[in-house]
Amino acid sequence: MSILSGYKVLDCSIAMAGPFAAQRLGDLGADVIKIEPPTGEWQRHAPAGGITGNKINVSFLSLNRNKRSLAIDLKSAGGKEIIQKLAAQADVFIQNYRPGVAGRLGVDYETLSALNPRLIYVSMSGFGEDGPYATRPGQDLLLQAMSGAMLSSGRAGEAPRAAGQYVVDAVTAYCAFEGVLAALLHRERTGEGQKVEVNMLDAITTIQMQELSVFTVGHKPQVRSAEPHAHVYIRAPYGTFATTDGYLALAMPDMNVLARVTEEPRLATYTERDGWEKRDEIYALVRDTLAKASTADWFAKLDAAGIWCSPVYGYADLVEDPQIAHNGTFVEYDHPTEGRIKTPGFPIRFSKTPSQVVRGAPLTGQHTDEVLRDFGFSDNEIAAHAASGAVLRGASE
């Protein structure tokens, strides 16, 4: 038995943050029911990298394993009746609708909590449910830009660079995941459900706890250097440096040890304070020094001396790394339409209740009949709702 076995989750979210949070719950054994329109959730039609797959694109596949799909038209009278009946029996409800949409659909917190006082209701948004930015689009790049994080690295005078991952979506997903677990613990103790609000702006802001405290408490401004230093608040050398055949990341080395290993005595003349005040000088000297040998050569020497460093990987290197293999970071399973799947798994290990992949991402409406039967609908009721267009039975692909 998995740790969340027996809990029912209704996932009405789209795109990445909400589905990712719900998938985490499914990985731990919760029965996650993906509520999507008969045309399929938005992410089914927006493939990252243009990788469309056979019947399910990789973007959707990666965010929706361990879920069952119920295809339902929530704008119809029958759809509203169905979702409210499901919510009355569910443990968790997740949505990331635009402001006002949940109320119009009859799935707002006030309505559903009245039907089910034990319900954990998760509302995810870009900027918060109200306030001056409530109606702005909550898109990852836009939140990265607004968060200040883009100006904590890179060269002065150059355009800010976004992270290479959907980092705002990811951290928002984890906030929602943690919020669900905490609210379930509260319910176990008190019997009470509650509303959990998570927004992308707060999520990306709060993970910059150290940087923003340096600014707000230490009153040190963000000042980027002429050289591409990796972080404005960490002493040099700190960043990536070209070698003869690749790149090496170097983090806050002891300058005397670095001088000895690289046979560049000038590095030993810099003090720790110089690491902040002479970042460009230090970066340029380290850059010229590391350009004289290969990544493997430098890594072997620097690592042996206790200096924090790492080769810069691409994905091809990462998936073949022996520590990744040892950790079991990736899971592999067979999908009925997409074949053999290899994808990142659940990162937390439990000694008694391990996560597992029970099913891959579903086709649209693949489990409509199955889910509705589980929630007490008769075959005649299901057929009637299908005939009215309130639900889609089976896969539409």
HUVENFEN-V82007 format. One record per backbone hydrogen bond with DSSP energy under -1.0 kcal/mol. NH is the residue of the N-H (numbers start at 0). CO is the residue of the C=O. Records with the same first field share a line. If there is no record, write none. Layout:
NH = CO ; CO
This chain:
3 = 27
4 = 1
6 = 3
8 = 30
9 = 91
10 = 32
11 = 93
19 = 15
20 = 16
21 = 17
22 = 18
23 = 19
24 = 20
25 = 21
26 = 22
28 = 25
29 = 24
30 = 6
31 = 29
32 = 8
33 = 67
34 = 10
35 = 69
39 = 36
43 = 40
44 = 41
45 = 42
49 = 46
50 = 47
51 = 49
57 = 50
60 = 56
61 = 57
65 = 358
67 = 31
69 = 33
71 = 35
72 = 389
73 = 71
75 = 72
79 = 75
80 = 76
81 = 77
82 = 78
83 = 79
84 = 80
85 = 81
86 = 82
87 = 83
88 = 85
90 = 7
91 = 7
92 = 119
93 = 9
94 = 121
100 = 97
103 = 99
104 = 100
106 = 101
111 = 107
112 = 108
113 = 109
114 = 110
115 = 111
118 = 115
119 = 90
120 = 193
121 = 92
122 = 195
123 = 94
124 = 197
133 = 130
135 = 132
138 = 136
142 = 138
143 = 139
144 = 140
145 = 141
146 = 142
150 = 147
151 = 148
153 = 228
155 = 224
157 = 154
166 = 164
169 = 165
170 = 166
171 = 167
172 = 168
173 = 169
174 = 170
175 = 171
176 = 172
177 = 173
178 = 174
179 = 175
180 = 176
181 = 177
182 = 178
183 = 179
184 = 180
185 = 181
186 = 182
187 = 183
188 = 184
189 = 185
190 = 186
192 = 116
195 = 120
197 = 122
199 = 124
200 = 125
202 = 198
203 = 199
204 = 200
205 = 201
206 = 202
207 = 204
211 = 207
212 = 208
213 = 209
214 = 210
215 = 211
216 = 212
217 = 212
219 = 213
228 = 226
229 = 237
231 = 151
233 = 230
235 = 274
238 = 249
240 = 247
242 = 245
243 = 292
247 = 240
248 = 309
249 = 238
250 = 307
251 = 236
257 = 253
258 = 254
259 = 255
260 = 256
261 = 257
263 = 258
266 = 263
267 = 264
268 = 265
269 = 266
275 = 272
276 = 272
277 = 273
281 = 277
282 = 278
283 = 279
284 = 280
285 = 281
286 = 282
287 = 283
288 = 284
289 = 285
290 = 286
291 = 288
292 = 289
297 = 293
298 = 294
299 = 295
300 = 296
301 = 297
302 = 298
303 = 299
304 = 300
305 = 302
306 = 301
309 = 248
311 = 246
317 = 313
318 = 314
320 = 317
324 = 320
325 = 321
326 = 322
327 = 323
328 = 323
330 = 342
332 = 340
334 = 338
338 = 334
340 = 332
342 = 330
344 = 328
355 = 26
365 = 362
366 = 68
367 = 364
370 = 366
371 = 367
372 = 368
373 = 369
374 = 370
375 = 372
376 = 371
381 = 377
382 = 378
383 = 379
384 = 380
385 = 381
386 = 382
387 = 383
389 = 384
390 = 384
391 = 70
393 = 364
